[in-house]
Amino acid sequence: MNDRLKLLVSGILGTICTFAAGYGALILLTCGFVTLDLISGIIKAKANQNLSSRTGYQGFWRKIALLFTLVFGIAVDLLVGYLAGLGLITMAVSSPIGHIVGVYIIINECISICENLTACGVRLPRMLTDILADVNDKLEGEGP
């Protein structure tokens, strides 16, 4: 491997490691729950005998949009941190936008997974769905 390629690969991997240090677990969890929701949606469609490539295609692009939203939230966090570092804004704590977006996506995916499983005839504890709905309401500002 030539030196330029080594430098490029090292730079890319170093950037990924630095980026993942603050958001790695969130990105991994979000991608995991999005994948579980996709799989549970396919299982639900198959169980209800209404598997449609058009619906699956739309669902896939919706999931891509969710992941893009997470990347956008993280980018806003990085921008706020950069502006704070320049002294253009003052922040007592780091920007929570990326984490809030990630948790919101995860909660919604959990609710969707529960709905998909229930549609397949799986009985879930009412407490689980109530907790997820309550957290979702609080994130959306609709709860007490």
Salt bridges, closest charged atoms under 4 A:
ASP37 OD2 - LYS63 NZ 2.30
GLU109 OE1 - LYS63 NZ 2.68
ASP130 OD1 - ARG126 NE 3.42
ASP134 OD2 - LYS138 NZ 3.45
